[in-house]
Amino acid sequence: MSGVWSCNEWDQLEEVIVGNPLGARFPTPDRSTQLAEFPDRSLAEIPQGPFSQRIIEETEEDLNEFIQVLEGLGVTVKRPDTWPHAAKYSTIHWEAEGYYNYCPRDVMLVIGDQIIETPNVIRSRAQETFSYRTLLLDYMKSGAKWYSAPKPMLLDSLFEYDPDKPTPRNDEPAFDAANILRFGEDLIYLVSATGNELGGQWLQTILGEKFRVHFLKDVYYGSHIDSTFVAL
């Protein structure tokens, strides 16, 4: 019996990962960040560097209060490691610094007993799940199935978008976990600036016939569906 099981947004909460704001910074100002976060700005206008230390400290204070409330209700709370987001990493095509590990829901998708590391659109998130590695190993040992989507190359060509429909091109699967709402065996998948249609098609091939991916297209293009709809 897996220690992980979740198929919707409304069952009683038993365990949750709460993010970590320490060391948070703006994502590297490149084509991926421009599409996902700042489609109305030039690369030169995208903010850079660390977030205000005051904001980080106040956020951590708020999260600690939130955790106390959750634990008071009997919820098990886990948190990712603090990560050196200022460190640079690269592929043969691009170089980036990290972003943050404040939003676990953006980078990992739980469906049943499966944990899927998603192929995130922003280059600065390419190594974000490393800060959850200890937790993921523990969940796997508990019986959970742990997958990682094909690592996207995130070439500049992926981000050649239509200004009226700013989505990554269908060159490779690319999407954030927060593009998805779970309704049991039915999943709503938002095609947007942080998820192309090919990403949803890949997800359907992994999930098989038990789960059904429904595409929400040409509705709005701002990042994540969980910032707009809530399943009650």
Secondary structure, 3 states (H helix, E strand, C coil): CCCCCECECCCCCCEEECCECCCCECCCCCHHHHHHHCCCCCHHHCCCCECCHHHHHHHHHHHHHHHHHHHHCCCEEECCCCCCCCCEEECCCCEEECCCECCHHHHEEEEECEEEECCCCCHHHCCHHHHHHHHHHHHHHCCCEEEECCCCCCCHHHHCCECCECCCCCCCCCECHHHEEEECCEEEEECECCECHHHHHHHHHHHCCCCEEEEECCCCCCCCHHHCCCCC
